[in-house]
């Protein structure tokens, strides 16, 4: 399961009390038929980071995705990715937009009216809350204002950490789930730190040198990829 997904509640239990509610695919059923599933514990909040939260994991306090994996006997494979957050520049994050003189009141009105921004906020409460400050819906979210990075698209780097076996017995031990959750998070953070450090050794980390190396081969029909750092 990836370092970063959110799973939706199983619709079967929800629709017993809310017969007209919108439902999402049950993660349990999904993983039975699709043995490889990617999980993003940070969900919408992590996808809408503040400008000062670059490559920071914003995971909820509770470890429900670990318990779900354990109930299914899934193998958790922590992995990290670097590059996406260098490909765009944040011109205005949620906090800045909410405080803006004209845009801010409009966004708050949308939240109060129960629009898309309100649904994003509600997704962070309960199981998915990152901190106690989010319990009162003060953690309002809106899509940030982005622009392409001046240096062009960043190079993407990925690393997979050691697989972690789980089992149904783990799901019954909340303390063990908490410990494993912390371990998975630390593995993802270690992967991010490793990639950020090692990419400094990549002679083609910048877009223009990489383009100059790879572009001549496009006409031949056998594209070549610019080399990168040694692991």
C-alpha positions, -999 to +999 in steps of 0.1 A: +000+000+000+013+034-010+026+060+015-001+084+006-044+070+002-074+073+017-100+046+018-138+053+019-161+037+044-177+004+033-211+014+018-229-017+031-229-006+067-235+031+057-265+025+035-283+005+062-289+038+080-287+061+050-306+044+022-302+072-003-266+080+005-240+081-021-216+052-018-180+045-026-163+012-035-158-009-004-120-013+001-124-048+014-143-060-017-119-042-039-087-058-025-102-092-028-106-088-066-076-065-071-047-078-051-026-047-056-041-016-041-025+018-034-034+037-003-030+074+004-036+080+041-032+118+037-062+120+014-075+154+003-056+173+030-023+160+019-032+167-018-039+203-009-008+212+010+002+246+024+031+263+007+055+254+036+045+217+037+066+205+007+073+167+009+057+165+044+035+136+052+001+147+065-014+115+077-043+111+101-037+103+137-055+069+136-042+039+118-073+025+101-055+016+069-031-006+088-060-024+105-078-029+072-046-043+056-042-066+086-077-079+084-071-088+048-037-103+055-022-078+030+015-071+026+023-034+031+050-020+008+059+016+018+072+037-010+081+073-016+081+096-046+098+129-052+093+153-081+057+162-083+059+190-057+088+206-076+069+207-108+045+234-097+047+266-077+021+273-051+009+309-057-018+307-030-025+278-006-057+272+013-046+295+042-037+324+019-068+321-002-091+319+028-075+351+042-076+370+009-099+401+009-123+391-019-117+354-026-117+344+011-153+353+019-165+335-013-146+303-004-160+304+032-195+309+018-190+278-004-179+258+027-208+270+047-232+262+019-220+226+018-202+227-016-172+207-028-149+225-003-171+215+026-171+178+015-133+180+013-133+194+049-157+167+061-134+140+048-107+150+073-129+146+104-133+115+125-110+087+114-091+109+090-085+139+113-048+149+113-051+169+145-076+179+172-078+214+155-096+198+126-124+184+147-143+216+146-140+220+108-116+249+111-094+229+087-111+243+057-097+233+024-099+246-012-078+239-042-046+259-042-036+283-069-008+267-088+015+276-117+041+255-136+075+257-121+099+281-138+125+254-143+101+231-162+088+197-151+109+181-124+123+146-127+104+120-108+121+095-084+106+065-067+118+041-041+101+010-026+110+000+009+110-034+025+076-053+024+058-057+057+037-088+063+005-085+083-022-109+095-057-109+111-042-113+146-026-079+142-059-062+135-071-072+170-042-055+187-045-017+185-012-011+202+006-032+175-013-014+148-002+019+162+034+007+163+032-006+127+015+026+115+044+047+130+069+023+113+053+026+079+052+063+082+089+065+092+098+042+062+080+066+038+097+096+054+131+079+052+124+071+015+116+108+008+147+120+026+169+095+007+155+106-027+159+143-019+195+137-009+205+114-037+189+135-065+216+161-058+240+136-074+219+134-106+237+153-134+203+155-153+181+165-124+172+198-142+148+198-171+169+215-198+200+193-196+177+162-195+159+175-226+191+182-245+203+146-237+171+128-247+156+149-275+181+139-303+171+103-299+134+109-304+138+111-342+154+077-343+124+059-328+146+045-300+144+071-272+172+070-247+167+080-211+192+103-193+211+085-166+206+093-130+224+088-097+238+055-085+217+040-057 
